């Protein structure tokens, strides 16, 4: 009878050991899943951070390029219109004066000539003579 009890105890201990081993395996699986979840969450956080940084950098680049473009435009707009008097020499006409005094602010020489005709109350562009004093417009970035 003593032998039977020993065998039953041994069997029960074996079953207990199996349960302990199962519990250990289950615990390891839970730990592994937990680690995997944490790793996955970390990867998601890194991705979110990288995406946010990309968006911020894109917006910053866009904003700086707009500012740069605007400052270039401001430099173009910082031109002032002035007038000077000019005494017409023999053989000169408004086309020659346009080539000499016209700036890029006018689209064409005809636009410049039209303005000169208007300012000086001329009937036509050919209505000038040697010695006549004309008012000629010009643009400059200097403040005078």
C-alpha positions as CSV (number, residue, x, y, z in Angstrom):
1,X,0.0,0.0,0.0
2,X,2.8,2.3,0.7
3,X,4.0,1.9,-2.9
4,X,0.6,2.9,-4.3
5,X,0.6,6.2,-2.4
6,X,4.1,7.0,-3.6
7,X,3.0,6.3,-7.2
8,X,-0.1,8.5,-6.8
9,X,2.0,11.3,-5.3
10,X,4.5,11.0,-8.1
11,X,1.7,11.1,-10.6
12,X,0.2,14.1,-8.9
13,X,3.6,15.9,-8.8
14,X,4.0,15.1,-12.5
15,X,0.6,16.6,-13.2
16,X,1.5,19.6,-11.1
17,X,4.8,20.0,-12.9
18,X,3.0,19.9,-16.3
19,X,0.6,22.5,-15.1
20,X,3.5,24.7,-13.9
21,X,5.2,24.2,-17.3
22,X,2.0,25.1,-19.1
23,X,1.6,28.2,-16.9
24,X,5.2,29.1,-17.7
25,X,4.6,28.7,-21.4
26,X,1.4,30.8,-21.2
27,X,3.2,33.4,-19.2
28,X,6.0,33.6,-21.8
29,X,3.4,33.8,-24.6
30,X,1.7,36.7,-22.8
31,X,5.0,38.4,-22.3
32,X,6.0,38.0,-25.9
33,X,2.6,39.4,-27.1
34,X,3.0,42.3,-24.6
35,X,6.5,43.0,-26.0
36,X,5.2,42.8,-29.5
37,X,2.3,45.2,-28.7
38,X,4.7,47.6,-27.1
39,X,7.1,47.4,-30.1
40,X,4.2,47.9,-32.5
41,X,3.0,51.0,-30.4
42,X,6.5,52.4,-30.5
43,X,6.7,51.9,-34.2
44,X,3.4,53.7,-34.7
45,X,4.5,56.5,-32.4
46,X,7.8,56.9,-34.5
47,X,5.8,56.9,-37.7
48,X,3.4,59.6,-36.4
49,X,6.3,61.7,-35.2
50,X,8.1,61.3,-38.6
51,X,4.8,62.2,-40.5
52,X,4.3,65.3,-38.3
53,X,7.9,66.4,-38.8
54,X,7.4,66.0,-42.6
55,X,4.3,68.1,-42.5
56,X,5.9,70.8,-40.4
57,X,9.0,70.9,-42.7
58,X,6.8,71.1,-45.8
59,X,4.7,73.9,-44.4
60,X,7.9,75.8,-43.3
61,X,9.5,75.4,-46.7
62,X,6.3,76.6,-48.4
63,X,6.0,79.6,-46.1
64,X,9.6,80.6,-46.6
65,X,9.3,80.3,-50.3
66,X,6.2,82.5,-50.3
67,X,8.0,85.0,-48.1
68,X,11.0,85.0,-50.4
69,X,8.8,85.5,-53.4
70,X,6.9,88.3,-51.7
71,X,10.1,90.1,-50.7
72,X,11.3,89.9,-54.3
73,X,8.0,91.4,-55.4
74,X,8.3,94.1,-52.7
75,X,11.8,95.0,-54.1
76,X,10.2,95.3,-57.6
77,X,7.4,97.6,-56.2
78,X,9.9,99.8,-54.4
79,X,10.5,101.8,-57.5
80,X,9.6,105.5,-57.6
81,X,8.4,107.5,-60.5
82,X,10.2,110.8,-61.2
83,X,10.2,113.4,-63.9
84,X,13.0,115.3,-65.5
85,X,13.1,118.1,-68.0
86,X,14.9,117.6,-71.2
87,X,15.8,120.0,-74.0
88,X,15.3,118.4,-77.4
89,X,18.4,118.4,-79.7
90,X,18.3,118.7,-83.4
91,X,17.4,115.4,-85.2
92,X,15.9,113.8,-82.0
93,X,12.4,112.3,-81.9
94,X,10.4,110.6,-79.1
95,X,11.6,107.1,-80.2
96,X,15.2,108.1,-79.5
97,X,14.2,109.6,-76.2
98,X,12.2,106.5,-75.3
99,X,15.2,104.3,-76.0
100,X,17.3,106.6,-73.7
101,X,14.9,107.2,-70.8
102,X,12.4,104.3,-70.8
103,X,12.8,101.6,-68.1
104,X,11.4,98.1,-67.8
105,X,8.4,99.5,-66.0
106,X,6.8,100.2,-69.4
107,X,5.6,97.4,-71.5
108,X,6.5,99.0,-74.8
109,X,8.2,102.1,-76.2
110,X,4.7,103.1,-77.5
111,X,3.4,103.2,-73.9
112,X,6.3,105.4,-72.9
113,X,5.8,107.7,-75.9
114,X,2.1,108.0,-75.2
115,X,2.8,109.1,-71.6
116,X,5.3,111.7,-72.8
117,X,2.8,113.0,-75.3
118,X,0.1,113.2,-72.6
119,X,2.3,114.8,-70.0
120,X,3.6,117.5,-72.4
121,X,0.1,118.1,-74.0
122,X,1.4,117.3,-77.5
123,X,-0.9,116.8,-80.4
124,X,1.1,113.8,-81.7
125,X,4.5,112.1,-81.2
126,X,6.0,114.0,-84.2
127,X,5.0,117.4,-82.8
128,X,8.4,118.2,-81.2
129,X,11.2,120.5,-82.4
130,X,14.8,121.2,-81.5
131,X,15.1,123.4,-78.3
132,X,11.7,122.3,-77.0
133,X,11.8,121.4,-73.3
134,X,9.9,118.2,-72.5
135,X,9.1,116.5,-69.2
136,X,10.2,112.9,-69.3
137,X,9.1,110.3,-66.8
138,X,11.5,107.7,-65.4
139,X,11.6,105.2,-62.5
140,X,14.2,104.7,-59.9
141,X,14.7,102.7,-56.7
142,X,16.4,105.8,-55.1
143,X,14.3,108.1,-53.0
144,X,15.0,111.6,-54.1
